[in-house]
Amino acid sequence: MNKTDKRTEVRKDVSIPATVRSKDGLFKTSCVIRQASTRGCQIATRHVDEVPDVISLEIQGLKSPREGQIVWREKNRAGVKFTI
């Protein structure tokens, strides 16, 4: 982690396909999880500006989606804090 990084948990570099959905189901787009920890992840998607602030993240290999909140956006990436 760098000096300005405020995370208390180290994230692991990964490349996991996932789907981002809005809570109401009206928005859906594919993404790739690039970094992950137990508390959150970094996603990459071409539609980062369209991703709602509160999301459901369907992660390949997991039975249930993870609920989360977008905490930052930059270019084609966004930080997700898991809420459940």
Secondary structure, 3 states (H helix, E strand, C coil): CCCCCCCCCCCEEEEEEEEEEECCCCCEEEEEEEEECCCEEEEECCCCCCCCCEEEEEECCCCCCEEEEEEEEECCEEEEEECC
